[in-house]
Amino acid sequence: LFLKNAANFLCGSKSKIFFRIADGRARFFSDADNGKYLEISGVEGSFEARLFDTKTTRKIIKGIDSFRDGLVGKERVCYPSVIEDFPDLPRLGAVEGYVLPSDIEKVIHAAALDDVKPSFHAVCVDGEAIVTSDSRRLSFAPLSTGPKESALIPYALAKNAVGVVQISGRHCFSVCDHGSFSMRLVDGQFPNYKQVIPKEPGTVLIADVDFWREMKTITQAPFHKTKILETGTYIVDIDKDGKPFDRRVSDVSCSIPFGVNAEYCLEAVRPGSIMYVIDPMMPIAIKTGDVTDVVMPIQIKNTED
């Protein structure tokens, strides 16, 4: 699991990657994003090289136990080259806060998958809550433990963390017996997420098992939205001829008809989740346990148009 996560962490984007084996450890540095540092313990030998493609890097990481002088097993994957400017890997100093993987897992589904807006391609911890958003939805939950000051943990590290995420200075670390991941924290400020949370309780809708199962099925279609009416839940889909149609999937009903992205709904809703609806054009709050998701609504046009 560590080597798989290590490969996903380091190779998530195109970049130059520097590789060195020394002192019983393999060290990798990528200049992508906020600078990615990877260290793997228990690797014998001496070697250094520049790696110019992620495919090669993945092979080395996954086969690090058999890596010898540019070979993984019997396959040559790289040639040595001298790297005079190999960066020093950051070292874990005084820890200012911890973030549990279980807390990250609750909310990471709502984080942006690209870094167009760096503060959204991250997990925000602010001392009270852990929050993610891609600007169309957000997810937050109480923070079990964390730094007193706000910090933005890069998505790549949060997604692939193999243990507790530790924040020290301007860096965050995920450390285990096999090695460590580290990155600089994202510079920037996370938007005030509290101002988009509905203040009124609104109409309460409790999702049933059929609703959740049908959401899981319909999100595999190339186009999907959800329309919830007073009389039940319908899927607005596109048939093979490109014409829209409605299909009733559940007896879940609401006094206020509204539309929502079905994929976002599936990621937030579980059987028994409570949905709070105030107005068709206002954000919809979905509460599951101690996690709250807020999803922007979608205007559903009459399918007869």
Disulfide bonds with the S-S distance in Angstrom:
none
